[in-house]
């Protein structure tokens, strides 16, 4: 049995009485069907209303496919009385009314400014988007569409609701005629601006939308996704961004208009500082490699370097640079380790030095309690869990003993 959908004609009523005509049990969940309802079910890109029935929370409202009955889902199966009182969550309802009416206005604005039709609409608690059937819209056209949309809002034009037959609808200048074979269509008309078939909830005058602000554009194949916000959401968006800009301006000791310029300058300065730091680190690693070679163990004409660092002293990238410096200086085998939150071993040798690094790495990793590693005869590496310096030192010493066995 279908319900009379009273929100079709009046989206402003939040308190109503009705009668339960059917109870539905489905997978342990309970829903009721009313003879009439102001609860909007999820459909047409707009989410459901929330509220209460006899003070019991309504956590979802959906449409039953077989007969289009409106299902009000409750957190109980003990609603025994048939006569009920319903209460709509007004802040959520009005937010949806603002966003959905704003979507109609913005969609028509893009048609008039850029001849771009809306082919998709999605409204959620966090965002509102429309998909335009084009990717060729200039920034100027986007600004003009937004400006036109806000002009329509500030003119406070009436929003009319009426019902027509399909044949009557074909004679009207609808933005889009939905695929309906028979029956009646519910039309939403923004006076002398937009006419479209829609089953959603809308404000009675455009002024109630408050403001439309486009916040993001994203190209997807041959479509343009436009994210925007209206009314209270637009105010919240402005408050957040205004607060961020003010904080940045205060932190950078500059005017709001110079924030971008200041951030760009700081980014370039940071980039240059990183470049200089990297160069200095490489120079230090070069000198450190020379010092390690001077104190290395000599096995015939091969130098063996063993060294363990902590994450405060080095990192995996610096370890690789150091190993490269070491193995560029004659016949050298470098056995390097890193202790900290993630332990690491890096064993490598010069091309003409003896030793099989891939035979050293796995026994050493076993000392760390890890088997994640491997490599070639020239270079092998692996990592393990958080380990102290002493344990990594034990792993490197084991590798050194195995290496000396290979060299003898």
C-alpha positions as CSV (number, residue, x, y, z in Angstrom):
1,X,0.0,0.0,0.0
2,X,1.4,3.4,-1.0
3,X,1.5,6.4,1.3
4,X,0.3,9.9,0.5
5,X,3.5,11.9,0.1
6,X,2.4,15.2,1.7
7,X,5.9,16.8,1.2
8,X,5.1,17.0,-2.5
9,X,3.0,20.1,-1.8
10,X,4.3,21.3,1.5
11,X,7.9,20.9,2.5
12,X,7.6,23.2,5.5
13,X,5.4,21.0,7.7
14,X,7.4,19.2,10.4
15,X,4.8,17.8,12.7
16,X,1.9,15.5,11.5
17,X,-0.4,12.7,12.5
18,X,-0.9,9.5,10.5
19,X,-1.9,5.9,10.8
20,X,0.3,2.8,10.4
21,X,-1.1,0.6,7.6
22,X,1.6,-2.0,7.5
23,X,4.6,-3.2,9.5
24,X,7.6,-4.7,7.7
25,X,10.2,-7.0,9.2
26,X,13.4,-7.5,7.2
27,X,16.7,-9.0,8.2
28,X,16.0,-8.1,11.9
29,X,15.0,-4.6,11.0
30,X,11.6,-2.9,11.4
31,X,9.9,-0.4,9.2
32,X,6.4,1.0,9.1
33,X,4.2,2.3,6.2
34,X,1.9,5.2,7.0
35,X,-1.3,6.2,5.2
36,X,0.3,9.7,4.8
37,X,3.8,11.0,5.4
38,X,6.0,14.1,5.3
39,X,9.2,12.0,5.5
40,X,11.2,12.3,2.3
41,X,12.7,8.9,1.2
42,X,16.1,8.7,-0.5
43,X,15.5,9.4,-4.2
44,X,16.5,11.6,-7.1
45,X,20.0,12.3,-5.7
46,X,18.6,13.7,-2.4
47,X,19.0,11.8,1.0
48,X,16.2,10.8,3.3
49,X,14.7,12.8,6.1
50,X,15.3,11.9,9.7
51,X,13.1,12.6,12.7
52,X,10.9,10.6,15.1
53,X,7.6,8.6,15.0
54,X,6.1,8.6,18.5
55,X,9.4,9.8,19.8
56,X,11.2,6.8,18.3
57,X,14.2,7.7,16.0
58,X,13.6,7.3,12.3
59,X,17.1,6.4,11.0
60,X,16.3,5.8,7.3
61,X,13.5,6.3,4.9
62,X,13.3,4.4,1.6
63,X,11.0,3.4,-1.2
64,X,9.8,-0.2,-1.6
65,X,10.4,-1.2,-5.2
66,X,7.4,-3.4,-5.8
67,X,4.7,-0.7,-5.0
68,X,6.7,2.5,-4.2
69,X,5.5,2.5,-0.5
70,X,7.5,4.7,1.8
71,X,9.3,2.7,4.5
72,X,10.2,4.4,7.8
73,X,12.9,2.4,9.5
74,X,12.9,2.4,13.3
75,X,15.3,1.2,16.0
76,X,12.5,-0.9,17.6
77,X,10.0,-3.6,16.8
78,X,7.7,-2.6,19.7
79,X,5.6,0.1,18.1
80,X,2.2,-1.4,18.6
81,X,-0.2,1.5,18.4
82,X,-1.5,2.4,14.9
83,X,-2.1,6.1,15.4
84,X,1.2,7.9,15.4
85,X,2.7,11.4,15.6
86,X,5.6,12.2,13.2
87,X,8.3,14.8,13.7
88,X,10.7,15.9,10.9
89,X,14.3,16.9,11.7
90,X,13.9,20.5,10.5
91,X,17.5,21.6,10.3
92,X,18.3,18.5,8.0
93,X,15.2,19.0,5.9
94,X,15.8,22.8,5.4
95,X,19.4,22.1,4.5
96,X,18.3,19.7,1.8
97,X,15.7,22.2,0.6
98,X,18.4,24.9,0.3
99,X,20.9,22.6,-1.5
100,X,18.3,21.1,-3.9
101,X,16.7,24.4,-4.9
102,X,20.2,25.9,-5.3
103,X,21.0,23.0,-7.7
104,X,18.1,23.9,-9.9
105,X,19.2,27.5,-10.0
106,X,22.8,26.7,-10.7
107,X,22.0,24.0,-13.4
108,X,19.9,26.6,-15.3
109,X,22.6,29.2,-14.9
110,X,25.2,26.9,-16.6
111,X,22.7,26.3,-19.4
112,X,22.3,30.1,-20.0
113,X,26.0,31.0,-19.6
114,X,27.7,28.0,-21.2
115,X,25.0,25.8,-22.8
116,X,26.0,23.0,-20.4
117,X,23.3,20.6,-19.3
118,X,23.3,18.9,-15.9
119,X,23.5,15.1,-16.3
120,X,24.1,14.2,-12.7
121,X,23.3,15.4,-9.2
122,X,24.4,14.2,-5.8
123,X,23.6,15.6,-2.3
124,X,25.2,14.2,0.8
125,X,25.9,15.5,4.3
126,X,29.3,16.7,3.2
127,X,29.0,17.8,-0.4
128,X,26.7,18.8,-3.2
129,X,27.7,18.2,-6.8
130,X,26.4,18.4,-10.3
131,X,27.9,16.8,-13.4
132,X,27.9,19.0,-16.5
133,X,27.8,17.4,-20.0
134,X,30.9,19.3,-21.1
135,X,34.5,19.9,-20.1
136,X,35.0,23.1,-22.2
137,X,34.0,25.7,-19.6
138,X,36.3,28.7,-19.0
139,X,36.9,30.1,-15.5
140,X,35.1,33.3,-16.6
141,X,32.0,31.3,-17.5
142,X,32.1,29.5,-14.1
143,X,32.2,32.9,-12.4
144,X,29.3,34.2,-14.6
145,X,27.2,31.2,-13.9
146,X,27.8,31.6,-10.1
147,X,27.0,35.3,-10.4
148,X,23.7,34.7,-12.3
149,X,22.7,32.0,-9.8
150,X,23.1,34.4,-6.9
151,X,21.2,37.2,-8.7
152,X,18.2,34.8,-9.0
153,X,18.5,34.0,-5.3
154,X,18.6,37.7,-4.2
155,X,15.6,38.5,-6.4
156,X,13.7,36.2,-4.1
157,X,11.7,34.7,-6.9
158,X,8.7,32.4,-6.0
159,X,9.2,28.7,-6.4
160,X,6.0,27.1,-7.7
161,X,4.9,23.4,-7.5
162,X,2.4,22.0,-9.9
163,X,1.4,18.6,-11.5
164,X,0.9,18.0,-15.2
165,X,0.3,15.0,-17.4
166,X,3.1,13.7,-19.7
167,X,1.3,15.2,-22.7
168,X,1.1,18.6,-21.1
169,X,4.7,18.4,-20.1
170,X,5.8,17.8,-23.6
171,X,4.4,21.2,-24.6
172,X,6.3,23.0,-21.8
173,X,9.9,24.3,-21.8
174,X,11.2,21.8,-19.4
175,X,14.9,21.7,-18.8
176,X,14.7,17.9,-19.1
177,X,11.8,15.6,-19.6
178,X,12.3,12.4,-17.5
179,X,11.6,8.9,-18.9
180,X,8.0,8.6,-17.7
181,X,5.4,6.6,-19.7
182,X,2.2,7.8,-18.1
183,X,0.7,9.4,-15.0
184,X,1.6,12.9,-13.8
185,X,4.8,14.8,-13.4
186,X,5.6,17.1,-10.5
187,X,7.1,20.3,-11.8
188,X,9.3,22.8,-9.9
189,X,9.2,26.2,-11.4
190,X,11.5,29.0,-10.4
191,X,9.5,31.9,-11.7
192,X,10.6,33.1,-15.2
193,X,13.9,31.2,-14.9
194,X,13.7,27.4,-14.6
195,X,11.2,24.7,-15.1
196,X,12.0,21.1,-14.3
197,X,10.4,17.8,-13.2
198,X,11.5,16.9,-9.7
199,X,10.3,15.0,-6.7
200,X,12.5,16.6,-4.1
201,X,11.8,19.2,-1.3
202,X,12.4,22.9,-2.1
203,X,12.1,26.3,-0.6
204,X,9.1,28.5,-1.4
205,X,11.2,31.5,-2.6
206,X,14.7,31.6,-3.9
207,X,15.9,34.0,-1.2
208,X,15.8,31.2,1.3
209,X,18.7,29.5,-0.5
210,X,20.8,32.4,0.8
211,X,23.9,32.0,-1.3
212,X,25.5,29.7,-3.8
213,X,29.3,29.3,-3.8
214,X,31.2,27.0,-6.2
215,X,34.0,25.4,-4.2
216,X,35.6,22.9,-6.6
217,X,35.8,21.8,-10.2
218,X,36.9,18.4,-11.3
219,X,37.1,17.2,-14.9
220,X,36.1,13.6,-15.5
221,X,36.5,12.4,-19.1
222,X,34.1,14.6,-21.1
223,X,32.2,15.9,-18.1
224,X,32.8,18.6,-15.5
225,X,31.9,17.9,-11.8
226,X,31.0,21.1,-10.0
227,X,31.0,21.0,-6.2
228,X,29.1,23.8,-4.6
229,X,27.3,24.7,-1.3
230,X,24.3,26.8,-0.4
231,X,22.9,28.6,2.6
232,X,24.2,27.5,5.9
233,X,26.7,25.2,4.2
234,X,28.1,28.2,2.3
235,X,28.4,30.2,5.6
236,X,30.2,27.3,7.3
237,X,32.6,27.1,4.3
238,X,33.3,30.8,4.4
239,X,33.9,30.8,8.2
240,X,36.4,27.9,7.8
241,X,38.3,29.5,5.0
242,X,38.2,33.0,6.5
243,X,39.6,31.6,9.7
244,X,42.4,29.8,7.9
245,X,43.3,32.9,5.9
246,X,43.3,35.1,9.0
247,X,45.5,32.6,10.8
248,X,47.9,32.4,7.9
249,X,48.0,36.2,7.5
250,X,48.8,36.5,11.3
251,X,51.4,33.8,11.1
252,X,53.1,35.3,8.1
253,X,52.6,38.9,9.4
254,X,51.1,40.0,6.1
255,X,47.8,41.2,4.7
256,X,45.1,38.7,3.6
257,X,45.7,39.7,-0.1
258,X,49.4,38.8,0.2
259,X,49.0,35.4,1.8
260,X,49.4,33.4,-1.5
261,X,52.5,35.5,-2.5
262,X,54.0,34.9,1.0
263,X,53.4,31.2,0.9
264,X,54.8,30.9,-2.6
265,X,57.9,32.7,-1.5
266,X,58.3,30.5,1.6
267,X,57.9,27.4,-0.5
268,X,60.6,28.5,-2.9
269,X,62.9,29.4,0.0
270,X,62.2,26.0,1.6
271,X,63.0,24.3,-1.7
272,X,66.3,26.1,-2.0
273,X,67.1,25.3,1.6
274,X,66.4,21.6,1.0
275,X,68.6,21.6,-2.0
276,X,71.5,23.2,-0.1
277,X,70.9,20.8,2.9
278,X,71.0,17.8,0.6
279,X,74.2,19.0,-1.0
280,X,75.8,19.6,2.5
281,X,74.6,16.2,3.7
282,X,76.2,14.5,0.6
283,X,79.5,16.3,1.4
284,X,79.3,15.2,5.0
285,X,78.6,11.6,3.9
286,X,81.6,11.8,1.5
287,X,83.9,12.8,4.4
288,X,82.3,10.1,6.7
289,X,82.9,7.5,4.0
290,X,86.6,8.6,3.9
291,X,86.8,8.3,7.7
292,X,85.2,4.9,7.7
293,X,87.6,3.6,5.0
294,X,90.5,4.9,7.1
295,X,89.4,2.8,10.1
296,X,88.2,-0.2,8.1
297,X,89.4,-3.8,8.5
298,X,91.8,-5.0,5.8
299,X,91.4,-8.6,4.5
300,X,94.1,-8.9,1.9
301,X,93.5,-6.0,-0.6
302,X,89.8,-5.7,0.5
303,X,88.5,-3.1,3.0
304,X,85.6,-4.2,5.1
305,X,83.5,-1.4,6.6
306,X,80.9,-2.2,9.4
307,X,78.8,0.6,10.9
308,X,75.4,0.9,12.6
309,X,73.5,4.1,12.8
310,X,70.3,5.1,14.6
311,X,67.4,6.9,12.9
312,X,68.5,10.1,14.7
313,X,71.8,9.9,12.9
314,X,70.8,8.7,9.4
315,X,67.9,7.4,7.3
316,X,67.6,4.8,4.5
317,X,68.3,7.3,1.7
318,X,71.5,8.5,3.4
319,X,72.5,4.9,4.1
320,X,72.4,4.3,0.3
321,X,74.4,7.4,-0.5
322,X,77.0,6.4,2.1
323,X,77.2,2.9,0.6
324,X,77.7,4.4,-2.8
325,X,80.6,6.6,-1.7
326,X,82.2,3.7,0.1
327,X,82.1,1.3,-2.9
328,X,83.5,3.8,-5.3
329,X,86.9,3.6,-3.6
330,X,88.7,0.4,-4.7
331,X,87.8,-3.0,-3.3
332,X,85.4,-2.3,-0.5
333,X,82.6,-4.3,1.2
334,X,80.2,-2.2,3.3
335,X,78.0,-3.7,6.0
336,X,75.7,-1.0,7.2
337,X,72.7,-1.1,9.6
338,X,70.0,1.3,10.9
339,X,68.4,0.9,14.3
340,X,65.1,2.5,15.3
341,X,61.3,2.2,14.7
342,X,62.1,0.2,11.5
343,X,65.5,-1.5,11.4
344,X,67.3,-1.9,8.1
345,X,70.4,-3.7,6.8
346,X,72.3,-2.7,3.6
347,X,75.2,-4.8,2.5
348,X,77.1,-4.0,-0.7
349,X,80.5,-4.2,-2.3
350,X,82.5,-2.8,-5.2
351,X,82.1,-4.6,-8.5
352,X,85.6,-6.1,-8.2
353,X,85.5,-6.9,-4.5
354,X,84.9,-10.5,-3.3
355,X,81.9,-11.6,-1.3
356,X,78.3,-12.7,-1.9
357,X,76.0,-10.1,-0.3
358,X,72.8,-12.1,-0.9
359,X,74.3,-15.0,1.2
360,X,74.9,-12.6,4.1
361,X,71.6,-10.7,4.3
362,X,69.2,-13.5,5.3
363,X,71.2,-14.9,8.3
364,X,71.7,-11.3,9.5
365,X,67.9,-10.6,9.2
366,X,67.2,-13.6,11.2
367,X,69.0,-11.9,14.1
368,X,66.4,-9.1,13.8
369,X,63.5,-11.5,13.7
370,X,62.8,-10.8,10.0
371,X,62.9,-12.5,6.7
372,X,62.0,-9.5,4.5
373,X,65.0,-9.0,2.3
374,X,67.2,-10.2,-0.5
375,X,69.3,-9.0,-3.4
376,X,72.3,-9.9,-5.5
377,X,75.9,-10.8,-5.0
378,X,76.8,-7.1,-5.3
379,X,74.0,-5.6,-3.1
380,X,71.4,-6.9,-0.7
381,X,69.1,-5.2,1.8
382,X,66.2,-5.9,4.1
383,X,64.2,-4.5,6.9
384,X,62.9,-5.6,10.3
385,X,60.7,-4.5,13.2
386,X,61.6,-1.8,15.7
387,X,65.1,-2.8,17.0
388,X,67.7,-1.2,19.3
389,X,71.3,-0.5,18.2
390,X,72.7,-3.5,20.1
391,X,70.5,-6.0,18.2
392,X,71.4,-4.4,14.8
393,X,75.0,-4.5,15.7
394,X,74.7,-8.2,16.4
395,X,73.2,-8.7,13.0
396,X,76.0,-6.8,11.2
397,X,78.7,-8.6,13.2
398,X,77.2,-12.0,12.2
399,X,77.3,-10.8,8.5
400,X,80.9,-9.8,9.0
401,X,81.9,-13.2,10.4
402,X,80.2,-14.9,7.4
403,X,82.0,-12.5,5.0
404,X,85.4,-13.2,6.6
405,X,84.7,-16.9,6.1
406,X,84.0,-16.2,2.4
407,X,87.2,-14.1,2.0
408,X,89.5,-16.7,3.5
